[in-house]
Amino acid sequence: MTVVLLSNIGRLWTGREMLTRAALLIDNDRVAWAGPAAELPQRLPGVYEDITDVDELVNIGGGLITPGLVDAHCHPVYAGDRYAEVNMWAKGASKGDIFAAGGGVSTTVTITRGTDPWTLCNAVRERLRHWVMTGTTTVEAKTGYHLTRDGELADVRLLRSLEEEPGMPRLHVTFFPAHGVPPEFFGRPREYVSAVASWLGDAAMAGADGVDVYCDNQQFTTEDARMLLGVGRAAGLRTTMHACSRPRHGAVRMAAELGCTSVDLLHETDEQDVLALAATRTPVVACPTTSLHERRTPPVRALLDHGVPVGLGTDHNPGLTGAMSMPLVMSLAISMFEMTVQEALHAATVGSAHALGLGDRGMIAPGSLADLVQWDADHEGAFAWSMGLPALRVWQGGRTIR
């Protein structure tokens, strides 16, 4: 057993409140106690009989400690880049323009399929390290750039193998072949949907945690999403949806009705959608980097005011945004979504963990995972100011990994 005491914490965000002049005890990989330093127990049954039995003392020097951040939406498994396409976006090109020029998801699919597994694995490994270095200890990682049974299942196994390596974040693996219709199924999208449905049981066996569907009126309809999410749930997968279609197509309301683990992006959302999410308490994941690029803003303020749980994600992907910094995402959420600093901090920890169905992280409480970050600041207001607050130290399961 290893007991670590973090002392002289200036400000400690527990996920519920901000404590000042705090202390924190770690017992192996879990939080054993957290609270005001003046209330630090001299004896903690099952942990130590006397405070002098603590194995390691870490003086935080009056700094800011939070739970490790949680990125609830990203696409890190791909090869190549689409910089020329991003340049077209910056010049005002539409999705139609980009597709007509041969761009879009299919470009990354072609490159990823042609990349050997070793090279792909190295690229994903390097990306995931960026999340840890910037204070994110759990990442929701989607597949979705092979769009074949064997390729998508191999991506699940790749992510699970990387998670076992030192210095990697914890991963929530989302099976996402319903990201787009591959070229070999051109003109036959319903056949592809049926094929994907037949892969979901294998995905769960390979180690996937959830299934996602990109629901819009272009390729995957609400009927497709309903079927795939139902099959995925029966296979034991958590259900998520890219809800990018216009409100009249009913994607958001359907996701609320189905009790999805989360509904993401929501760039086309009306008041009825907000009310449906509020009635069912369905979590939402907002991605401000994508909103910034697409110049469309989800009604995050209205969602919060209606009591809808909100998480945050980078939406890192090769076609739109290269962001891998959740502190940057928090800064953008504060400025773009009218969130307070504490709301953004809550969304990037408790909210994102809740959107992934993970109840053992995103907070600092007895029994929670000891995934923690010390920041280069003594006050949480720095998240609004910095546009990417640096992490000084990162603990995962009580071990220093940065």
C-alpha positions in Angstrom: 0.0 0.0 0.0 1.1 3.6 -0.8 -0.4 6.6 1.0 0.4 10.0 -0.5 -0.6 13.3 1.1 -0.9 16.4 -1.0 -0.6 19.4 1.3 -0.7 23.2 1.0 -3.3 23.2 -1.8 -4.4 26.8 -2.4 -7.6 25.8 -4.2 -9.0 22.4 -4.7 -11.9 21.8 -7.1 -13.7 18.6 -6.0 -16.3 18.5 -8.7 -18.9 19.9 -6.4 -17.2 22.8 -4.7 -14.0 24.8 -4.6 -12.1 24.4 -1.3 -9.4 26.7 -0.1 -6.3 25.8 2.0 -7.0 22.1 1.4 -5.3 18.8 1.6 -5.8 15.5 -0.2 -5.0 11.9 0.7 -4.3 9.2 -1.9 -4.5 5.5 -1.0 -3.0 3.5 -3.9 -5.0 4.5 -6.9 -8.0 6.1 -5.1 -8.8 9.3 -3.2 -9.0 8.4 0.5 -9.9 11.9 1.8 -10.1 15.5 0.7 -11.0 18.6 2.6 -9.8 21.7 4.5 -6.2 21.1 5.7 -7.3 22.1 9.2 -9.6 19.0 9.2 -7.0 16.5 8.0 -7.6 13.3 10.1 -4.7 12.1 12.3 -6.1 8.6 11.9 -7.9 7.2 8.9 -9.2 3.6 9.4 -8.1 1.3 6.7 -5.6 3.8 5.4 -3.2 4.7 8.3 -3.3 4.5 12.1 -1.2 7.7 12.5 -0.6 10.6 10.1 3.1 9.9 10.4 2.5 6.6 8.5 2.0 8.6 5.2 4.5 7.2 2.7 4.9 10.4 0.6 4.3 14.1 1.3 3.9 16.5 -1.7 3.8 20.2 -1.0 1.6 21.9 -3.7 2.9 25.3 -2.8 -0.5 27.0 -2.7 -1.4 25.9 -6.3 -4.6 24.8 -7.9 -5.6 21.1 -8.0 -8.5 19.7 -10.0 -9.6 16.2 -11.1 -8.0 15.1 -14.4 -9.9 16.5 -17.3 -12.1 14.3 -19.4 -12.4 14.8 -23.2 -15.8 13.4 -24.1 -15.6 13.6 -27.9 -12.6 13.0 -30.2 -11.4 11.1 -33.3 -7.7 10.3 -32.8 -7.5 7.1 -35.0 -6.5 8.2 -38.5 -3.6 8.6 -40.8 -2.5 11.6 -43.0 -4.0 15.1 -42.9 -6.5 17.3 -44.8 -4.8 20.6 -44.5 -5.8 21.6 -48.0 -9.4 21.0 -47.2 -9.1 23.0 -44.0 -7.7 25.8 -46.1 -10.9 25.6 -48.2 -13.0 25.9 -45.1 -11.1 29.0 -44.1 -11.9 30.5 -47.5 -15.6 29.9 -47.0 -16.1 26.7 -49.0 -19.2 24.7 -48.1 -19.3 21.0 -47.4 -20.6 20.5 -50.9 -17.7 22.4 -52.4 -15.2 20.2 -50.4 -17.0 16.9 -51.4 -17.0 18.0 -55.0 -13.2 18.6 -54.8 -12.8 15.0 -53.5 -12.5 15.9 -49.8 -14.4 14.8 -46.7 -14.2 11.7 -44.5 -13.6 9.5 -47.6 -10.2 11.1 -48.0 -9.0 10.1 -44.6 -10.6 6.6 -45.1 -8.5 6.1 -48.2 -5.3 7.2 -46.5 -6.0 5.3 -43.3 -6.8 2.1 -45.1 -3.5 2.4 -47.0 -1.4 2.9 -43.8 0.4 0.0 -42.2 -0.8 -0.9 -38.6 2.6 0.0 -37.1 2.7 3.5 -38.6 -1.0 4.1 -37.6 -0.3 2.9 -34.0 2.7 5.2 -33.6 0.7 8.2 -34.9 -2.2 7.5 -32.5 0.2 7.0 -29.6 1.8 10.4 -30.2 -1.6 12.1 -30.3 -2.8 10.5 -27.1 0.4 11.7 -25.3 -0.7 15.3 -26.0 -3.9 14.9 -24.0 -2.0 13.7 -21.0 0.6 16.5 -21.2 -2.2 19.1 -21.1 -4.0 17.6 -18.1 -6.5 15.2 -19.7 -6.5 11.8 -18.0 -9.5 10.2 -19.8 -10.2 10.4 -23.5 -13.2 9.2 -25.4 -11.6 7.8 -28.6 -13.7 7.0 -31.6 -12.9 4.7 -34.5 -14.4 5.6 -37.9 -11.8 6.0 -40.5 -11.6 2.4 -41.8 -15.3 1.8 -42.4 -14.7 -2.0 -42.8 -15.5 -4.7 -40.2 -11.9 -5.8 -39.8 -10.4 -2.3 -39.9 -12.8 -0.9 -37.3 -12.3 -3.9 -35.0 -8.6 -3.6 -35.4 -8.9 0.1 -34.3 -10.7 -0.9 -31.2 -7.9 -3.4 -30.3 -5.3 -0.8 -31.1 -6.8 1.6 -28.7 -7.1 -1.0 -26.0 -3.4 -2.0 -26.4 -2.2 1.6 -26.2 -4.2 2.2 -23.0 -1.9 -0.4 -21.3 1.2 1.6 -22.1 2.8 4.0 -19.6 1.9 7.6 -20.0 -1.3 7.0 -21.9 -4.7 8.4 -20.8 -7.6 6.1 -19.8 -9.7 5.5 -22.9 -13.4 5.2 -23.5 -13.5 3.4 -26.9 -16.4 4.3 -29.1 -17.1 2.1 -32.2 -18.0 4.5 -35.0 -18.2 2.8 -38.5 -21.5 4.8 -38.9 -19.3 7.9 -39.5 -19.9 7.8 -43.2 -20.8 5.4 -46.1 -17.6 4.0 -47.6 -17.0 4.1 -51.4 -17.7 0.4 -51.9 -21.3 1.0 -50.6 -21.9 4.1 -52.7 -25.6 4.3 -53.6 -26.4 1.5 -51.1 -26.4 3.2 -47.7 -29.0 0.9 -46.2 -26.9 -2.2 -47.0 -24.0 -0.5 -45.2 -26.2 0.2 -42.1 -27.2 -3.5 -42.0 -23.5 -4.5 -42.3 -22.6 -2.2 -39.4 -25.4 -3.7 -37.3 -23.9 -7.1 -37.7 -20.5 -5.9 -36.4 -21.7 -4.5 -33.1 -21.5 -7.7 -31.1 -18.0 -8.3 -32.3 -17.1 -4.7 -31.3 -18.2 -5.3 -27.8 -16.2 -8.5 -27.6 -13.1 -6.6 -29.0 -13.3 -4.1 -26.1 -15.5 -1.2 -27.4 -17.4 0.7 -24.7 -19.9 2.4 -26.9 -21.4 2.9 -30.3 -21.9 6.3 -32.1 -23.9 7.2 -35.2 -23.5 10.3 -37.3 -27.1 11.2 -37.7 -28.1 13.7 -40.4 -30.3 13.7 -43.5 -27.4 13.1 -45.9 -26.3 9.6 -45.1 -27.6 8.1 -41.8 -31.2 8.9 -41.0 -32.9 8.9 -37.6 -34.4 5.4 -38.5 -30.8 4.2 -39.2 -29.7 5.6 -35.9 -32.6 4.1 -33.9 -31.8 0.7 -35.3 -28.0 0.8 -34.8 -28.3 2.2 -31.3 -30.8 -0.4 -30.4 -28.6 -3.2 -31.6 -25.6 -1.7 -29.9 -27.4 -1.4 -26.6 -28.4 -5.0 -26.9 -24.8 -5.9 -27.3 -23.9 -4.0 -24.1 -22.6 -0.8 -25.7 -23.3 2.7 -24.5 -25.1 4.8 -27.1 -23.9 8.2 -28.4 -25.1 10.2 -31.3 -23.6 12.9 -33.5 -26.8 14.9 -33.7 -26.0 17.2 -36.6 -29.3 17.2 -38.5 -31.8 20.0 -38.5 -34.5 19.9 -35.8 -37.3 18.8 -38.2 -35.6 15.5 -38.7 -36.1 14.7 -35.0 -32.6 13.3 -34.2 -32.1 15.0 -30.8 -35.6 14.1 -29.6 -35.2 10.5 -30.7 -31.9 10.3 -28.8 -33.6 11.7 -25.7 -36.4 9.2 -26.1 -33.9 6.3 -26.4 -32.0 7.4 -23.4 -28.7 7.8 -25.1 -25.6 8.1 -22.9 -24.9 11.4 -24.6 -26.0 13.6 -27.6 -23.1 15.5 -29.2 -22.5 18.8 -31.1 -26.1 19.9 -31.5 -25.4 22.7 -33.9 -28.9 22.6 -35.3 -31.2 22.6 -32.2 -34.5 24.2 -31.4 -36.4 24.9 -28.2 -38.3 21.6 -28.4 -35.0 19.7 -28.5 -33.8 21.6 -25.4 -37.1 20.7 -23.6 -36.8 17.1 -24.6 -33.3 16.8 -23.3 -34.3 18.6 -20.1 -37.2 16.3 -19.5 -35.0 13.2 -19.8 -31.8 14.6 -18.4 -29.9 13.3 -21.4 -26.3 14.5 -21.3 -25.0 16.8 -24.1 -21.4 17.1 -25.2 -20.4 20.5 -26.8 -17.3 21.0 -28.8 -16.4 24.7 -29.1 -13.6 24.3 -31.5 -16.0 22.7 -34.0 -18.6 25.4 -33.3 -15.9 28.1 -34.0 -14.9 26.6 -37.3 -18.5 25.9 -38.5 -19.7 29.3 -37.2 -22.7 27.5 -35.5 -23.2 27.7 -31.8 -25.3 25.1 -29.8 -27.6 26.6 -27.2 -25.4 25.7 -24.3 -26.6 28.5 -22.1 -30.2 27.4 -22.6 -29.3 23.7 -21.9 -27.6 24.7 -18.6 -30.4 26.9 -17.6 -32.8 24.0 -18.1 -30.7 21.6 -16.0 -29.3 19.5 -18.9 -26.0 17.9 -18.0 -23.2 19.3 -20.3 -19.8 17.9 -21.0 -17.0 19.2 -23.3 -14.9 17.6 -26.0 -12.1 18.7 -28.3 -13.7 17.0 -31.4 -10.1 16.4 -32.6 -10.3 15.1 -36.1 -8.2 15.4 -39.3 -10.8 17.4 -41.3 -11.7 20.3 -39.0 -9.7 20.8 -35.8 -6.4 19.6 -34.5 -7.1 20.7 -30.9 -5.9 18.2 -28.2 -6.1 20.6 -25.3 -9.1 20.5 -23.0 -7.9 23.7 -21.2 -8.2 25.5 -24.5 -11.6 24.0 -25.0 -12.6 25.3 -21.5 -11.4 28.8 -22.4 -13.4 28.8 -25.7 -16.5 27.5 -23.9 -16.3 30.3 -21.4 -16.0 32.9 -24.2 -18.4 31.3 -26.8 -21.1 29.6 -24.7 -21.6 32.1 -22.0 -20.4 29.6 -19.4 -18.9 30.7 -16.1 -15.4 29.4 -15.2 -16.9 27.0 -12.7 -19.5 25.8 -15.2 -16.7 25.1 -17.7 -14.6 23.4 -15.1 -17.6 21.2 -14.1 -18.3 20.4 -17.7 -14.7 19.3 -18.4 -14.7 17.0 -15.4 -17.9 15.8 -13.9 -20.0 16.7 -17.0 -17.8 14.9 -19.4 -17.4 11.8 -17.2 -21.2 11.7 -16.8 -21.6 11.9 -20.6 -19.4 8.8 -20.9 -21.2 7.0 -18.1 -18.1 7.0 -15.9 -18.9 7.5 -12.3 -15.5 6.9 -10.8 -13.7 10.0 -12.2 -14.1 13.7 -12.9 -14.4 14.4 -9.2 -12.3 14.3 -6.0 -14.2 12.2 -3.4 -13.4 9.2 -1.3 -13.3 6.2 -3.6 -12.9 8.1 -6.8 -9.8 7.4 -9.0 -6.9 9.5 -8.0 -6.6 11.2 -11.4 -5.5 14.7 -10.6 -3.8 17.8 -12.1 -1.8 20.6 -10.6 -2.1 23.7 -12.8 0.3 26.6 -13.5 -2.0 28.9 -11.5 -3.3 29.6 -8.1 -6.9 30.4 -9.2 -9.4 28.8 -11.6 -9.9 32.2 -13.3 -6.7 31.4 -15.2 -8.7 28.9 -17.4 -10.6 31.9 -18.8 -7.5 34.0 -19.3 -4.9 31.6 -20.6 -6.5 30.1 -23.8 -4.8 26.8 -22.8 -3.6 26.7 -19.1 -0.5 24.6 -18.7 -0.5 21.6 -16.5 2.4 21.4 -14.0 1.9 17.8 -12.8 -0.5 15.0 -13.7 -1.4 12.0 -11.5 -3.2 9.0 -12.9 -4.3 6.5 -10.3 -2.1 8.2 -7.7 1.0 7.8 -9.9 2.8 10.9 -11.4 2.7 10.5 -15.2 3.7 14.0 -16.2 
